[in-house]
Amino acid sequence: MNKLISAGLAGLLTVSLALPAAAHTGHADGSGFLSGFLHPLGGLDHLLAMVAVGLWAAQTGGRALWMLPIAFVTMLTGGALIGMSGFELPMVEAGIAASVAVLGLLVILNKRVSVYAGMALVGVFAMFHGHAHGAEMPAAAHPLLFGAGFILSTVLLHAAGIATMIVGRGAAKRLLRATAA
């Protein structure tokens, strides 16, 4: 029962991180590391997808535990560079929405695929998220600081998903999959 409570509290803490941030409101005051760090936390779409990558990586296990998050962060960075350059990536919002739905389903169904297929899938989704981060960067922002902020935030969200799945056992994992729905 204590593990179930711990898993529930970890999940609640992860979700509550999004409440104080306002990443999708224009970034008027943000121009550096903190603005970049808060961006993924303030958009529920980013928050859910990034935590789901960690959850799915932990469910899949093995090399996926570290390869899926690395693939996501790598492609996130590439997508951000594309967004910062002003290049329009088609259907960004649809790709982000699809990432939340698909990754949530993969967690719910406890679906395992090859590590390379998983890396490709999260990589495609990460391109959309990264493009949004790069395109929504404030004009006054320092690209390196802003980028370092959202990359660190992303890594921590993946880690939160991994930790939540590892801490949870049995009933807690079923509760997590139900919550992902």
C-alpha beads as a LAMMPS data file, in Angstrom:
LAMMPS data file: protein, C-alpha beads

181 atoms
180 bonds

1 atom types
1 bond types

-500.0 500.0 xlo xhi
-500.0 500.0 ylo yhi
-500.0 500.0 zlo zhi

Masses

1 110.0

Atoms # bond

1 1 1 0.000 0.000 0.000
2 1 1 2.902 2.375 0.774
3 1 1 4.267 1.881 -2.740
4 1 1 0.849 2.704 -4.192
5 1 1 0.724 5.898 -2.152
6 1 1 4.306 6.772 -3.148
7 1 1 3.529 6.236 -6.830
8 1 1 0.361 8.307 -6.549
9 1 1 2.215 11.127 -4.808
10 1 1 4.999 11.063 -7.414
11 1 1 2.415 11.306 -10.181
12 1 1 0.592 14.119 -8.397
13 1 1 3.856 15.996 -7.904
14 1 1 4.691 15.619 -11.600
15 1 1 1.330 16.997 -12.674
16 1 1 1.419 19.832 -10.136
17 1 1 4.671 21.128 -11.628
18 1 1 2.653 22.472 -14.562
19 1 1 0.433 24.716 -12.489
20 1 1 2.651 27.747 -11.784
21 1 1 4.172 28.010 -15.260
22 1 1 2.615 29.771 -18.243
23 1 1 4.689 28.546 -21.156
24 1 1 2.121 29.116 -23.879
25 1 1 1.160 32.695 -23.160
26 1 1 3.711 34.610 -25.201
27 1 1 6.815 34.496 -23.008
28 1 1 6.758 38.265 -22.500
29 1 1 9.203 38.352 -19.597
30 1 1 11.266 35.226 -20.226
31 1 1 14.493 35.422 -22.121
32 1 1 16.818 32.843 -20.706
33 1 1 17.292 29.566 -18.953
34 1 1 14.277 29.843 -16.627
35 1 1 11.907 30.672 -19.466
36 1 1 13.156 27.667 -21.408
37 1 1 12.960 25.458 -18.328
38 1 1 9.348 26.455 -17.652
39 1 1 8.165 26.007 -21.249
40 1 1 7.620 22.214 -21.096
41 1 1 6.116 22.479 -17.612
42 1 1 3.483 25.040 -18.580
43 1 1 2.054 23.275 -21.584
44 1 1 0.045 20.244 -20.512
45 1 1 0.685 18.720 -23.935
46 1 1 4.465 18.873 -23.483
47 1 1 4.275 17.750 -19.861
48 1 1 2.145 14.683 -20.604
49 1 1 4.144 13.536 -23.622
50 1 1 7.506 13.902 -21.903
51 1 1 6.423 12.078 -18.766
52 1 1 4.855 9.387 -20.977
53 1 1 8.201 8.839 -22.726
54 1 1 9.726 8.098 -19.322
55 1 1 6.845 5.851 -18.300
56 1 1 7.005 3.897 -21.575
57 1 1 10.809 3.633 -21.448
58 1 1 10.591 2.168 -17.933
59 1 1 7.793 -0.211 -18.938
60 1 1 9.790 -1.411 -21.928
61 1 1 12.968 -1.777 -19.880
62 1 1 16.408 -2.823 -21.025
63 1 1 18.194 -0.417 -23.342
64 1 1 14.921 1.424 -23.965
65 1 1 15.211 2.846 -20.460
66 1 1 17.911 5.242 -21.625
67 1 1 17.706 5.073 -25.435
68 1 1 14.126 6.367 -25.748
69 1 1 14.790 9.495 -23.649
70 1 1 18.091 10.121 -25.480
71 1 1 16.345 9.805 -28.856
72 1 1 13.638 12.194 -27.694
73 1 1 16.086 14.819 -26.406
74 1 1 18.261 14.566 -29.523
75 1 1 15.348 15.029 -31.917
76 1 1 13.806 17.680 -29.643
77 1 1 17.000 19.678 -30.060
78 1 1 16.902 19.250 -33.835
79 1 1 13.262 20.313 -33.959
80 1 1 14.049 23.360 -31.832
81 1 1 16.807 24.402 -34.220
82 1 1 14.354 24.080 -37.114
83 1 1 11.779 26.164 -35.198
84 1 1 14.350 28.809 -34.270
85 1 1 15.410 29.098 -37.907
86 1 1 11.883 30.113 -38.865
87 1 1 11.239 27.021 -40.996
88 1 1 7.607 25.972 -40.709
89 1 1 7.095 22.318 -39.908
90 1 1 3.646 21.187 -41.078
91 1 1 1.021 20.047 -38.590
92 1 1 3.045 20.790 -35.446
93 1 1 0.035 21.034 -33.139
94 1 1 -1.488 17.863 -34.605
95 1 1 1.837 16.067 -34.106
96 1 1 2.021 17.207 -30.498
97 1 1 -1.579 16.114 -29.864
98 1 1 -0.877 12.770 -31.520
99 1 1 2.176 12.292 -29.321
100 1 1 0.093 12.663 -26.172
101 1 1 -2.555 10.239 -27.442
102 1 1 -0.187 7.620 -28.865
103 1 1 2.289 7.655 -25.999
104 1 1 -0.586 7.502 -23.518
105 1 1 -2.001 4.473 -25.348
106 1 1 1.380 2.756 -25.389
107 1 1 1.595 3.174 -21.609
108 1 1 -2.006 2.054 -21.073
109 1 1 -1.563 -1.031 -23.251
110 1 1 1.917 -1.740 -21.888
111 1 1 2.970 -2.070 -25.529
112 1 1 6.519 -3.118 -26.247
113 1 1 8.213 -2.597 -29.582
114 1 1 11.837 -2.908 -30.654
115 1 1 14.121 -0.283 -29.170
116 1 1 14.801 1.164 -32.615
117 1 1 11.102 1.407 -33.504
118 1 1 10.489 3.110 -30.162
119 1 1 13.343 5.524 -30.782
120 1 1 11.966 6.379 -34.221
121 1 1 8.482 6.954 -32.827
122 1 1 9.534 9.178 -29.941
123 1 1 11.983 10.932 -32.266
124 1 1 9.225 11.950 -34.671
125 1 1 7.097 13.222 -31.815
126 1 1 10.086 15.048 -30.318
127 1 1 10.598 16.946 -33.584
128 1 1 7.140 18.476 -33.184
129 1 1 7.703 19.359 -29.534
130 1 1 11.132 20.789 -30.292
131 1 1 9.785 22.864 -33.162
132 1 1 7.179 24.353 -30.832
133 1 1 9.878 25.161 -28.259
134 1 1 12.099 26.801 -30.857
135 1 1 9.357 28.689 -32.675
136 1 1 7.851 30.001 -29.406
137 1 1 11.170 31.172 -28.016
138 1 1 10.946 34.864 -27.056
139 1 1 12.683 37.183 -29.499
140 1 1 14.897 38.521 -26.705
141 1 1 15.889 35.055 -25.502
142 1 1 19.419 33.790 -25.568
143 1 1 19.022 30.615 -27.694
144 1 1 21.655 28.598 -25.839
145 1 1 20.267 29.407 -22.372
146 1 1 16.638 28.960 -23.441
147 1 1 17.515 25.660 -25.140
148 1 1 19.487 24.406 -22.143
149 1 1 16.476 25.194 -19.957
150 1 1 13.921 23.246 -21.970
151 1 1 16.330 20.356 -22.509
152 1 1 16.979 20.046 -18.758
153 1 1 13.257 20.285 -18.033
154 1 1 12.583 17.564 -20.614
155 1 1 15.216 15.272 -19.100
156 1 1 13.709 15.783 -15.641
157 1 1 10.203 15.005 -16.944
158 1 1 11.504 11.792 -18.536
159 1 1 13.211 10.948 -15.236
160 1 1 9.971 11.605 -13.349
161 1 1 8.152 9.165 -15.624
162 1 1 10.881 6.549 -15.231
163 1 1 10.998 6.966 -11.449
164 1 1 7.225 6.822 -11.155
165 1 1 7.071 3.567 -13.112
166 1 1 9.978 2.011 -11.233
167 1 1 8.567 2.949 -7.815
168 1 1 5.115 1.633 -8.689
169 1 1 4.467 -2.085 -8.521
170 1 1 1.396 -4.178 -9.290
171 1 1 -1.692 -2.126 -8.453
172 1 1 0.283 1.120 -8.742
173 1 1 1.257 0.298 -12.326
174 1 1 -2.335 -0.490 -13.198
175 1 1 -3.363 2.811 -11.632
176 1 1 -0.704 4.590 -13.699
177 1 1 -1.981 3.040 -16.923
178 1 1 -5.535 4.021 -15.991
179 1 1 -4.329 7.563 -15.263
180 1 1 -2.613 7.675 -18.656
181 1 1 -6.034 7.116 -20.219

Bonds

1 1 1 2
2 1 2 3
3 1 3 4
4 1 4 5
5 1 5 6
6 1 6 7
7 1 7 8
8 1 8 9
9 1 9 10
10 1 10 11
11 1 11 12
12 1 12 13
13 1 13 14
14 1 14 15
15 1 15 16
16 1 16 17
17 1 17 18
18 1 18 19
19 1 19 20
20 1 20 21
21 1 21 22
22 1 22 23
23 1 23 24
24 1 24 25
25 1 25 26
26 1 26 27
27 1 27 28
28 1 28 29
29 1 29 30
30 1 30 31
31 1 31 32
32 1 32 33
33 1 33 34
34 1 34 35
35 1 35 36
36 1 36 37
37 1 37 38
38 1 38 39
39 1 39 40
40 1 40 41
41 1 41 42
42 1 42 43
43 1 43 44
44 1 44 45
45 1 45 46
46 1 46 47
47 1 47 48
48 1 48 49
49 1 49 50
50 1 50 51
51 1 51 52
52 1 52 53
53 1 53 54
54 1 54 55
55 1 55 56
56 1 56 57
57 1 57 58
58 1 58 59
59 1 59 60
60 1 60 61
61 1 61 62
62 1 62 63
63 1 63 64
64 1 64 65
65 1 65 66
66 1 66 67
67 1 67 68
68 1 68 69
69 1 69 70
70 1 70 71
71 1 71 72
72 1 72 73
73 1 73 74
74 1 74 75
75 1 75 76
76 1 76 77
77 1 77 78
78 1 78 79
79 1 79 80
80 1 80 81
81 1 81 82
82 1 82 83
83 1 83 84
84 1 84 85
85 1 85 86
86 1 86 87
87 1 87 88
88 1 88 89
89 1 89 90
90 1 90 91
91 1 91 92
92 1 92 93
93 1 93 94
94 1 94 95
95 1 95 96
96 1 96 97
97 1 97 98
98 1 98 99
99 1 99 100
100 1 100 101
101 1 101 102
102 1 102 103
103 1 103 104
104 1 104 105
105 1 105 106
106 1 106 107
107 1 107 108
108 1 108 109
109 1 109 110
110 1 110 111
111 1 111 112
112 1 112 113
113 1 113 114
114 1 114 115
115 1 115 116
116 1 116 117
117 1 117 118
118 1 118 119
119 1 119 120
120 1 120 121
121 1 121 122
122 1 122 123
123 1 123 124
124 1 124 125
125 1 125 126
126 1 126 127
127 1 127 128
128 1 128 129
129 1 129 130
130 1 130 131
131 1 131 132
132 1 132 133
133 1 133 134
134 1 134 135
135 1 135 136
136 1 136 137
137 1 137 138
138 1 138 139
139 1 139 140
140 1 140 141
141 1 141 142
142 1 142 143
143 1 143 144
144 1 144 145
145 1 145 146
146 1 146 147
147 1 147 148
148 1 148 149
149 1 149 150
150 1 150 151
151 1 151 152
152 1 152 153
153 1 153 154
154 1 154 155
155 1 155 156
156 1 156 157
157 1 157 158
158 1 158 159
159 1 159 160
160 1 160 161
161 1 161 162
162 1 162 163
163 1 163 164
164 1 164 165
165 1 165 166
166 1 166 167
167 1 167 168
168 1 168 169
169 1 169 170
170 1 170 171
171 1 171 172
172 1 172 173
173 1 173 174
174 1 174 175
175 1 175 176
176 1 176 177
177 1 177 178
178 1 178 179
179 1 179 180
180 1 180 181
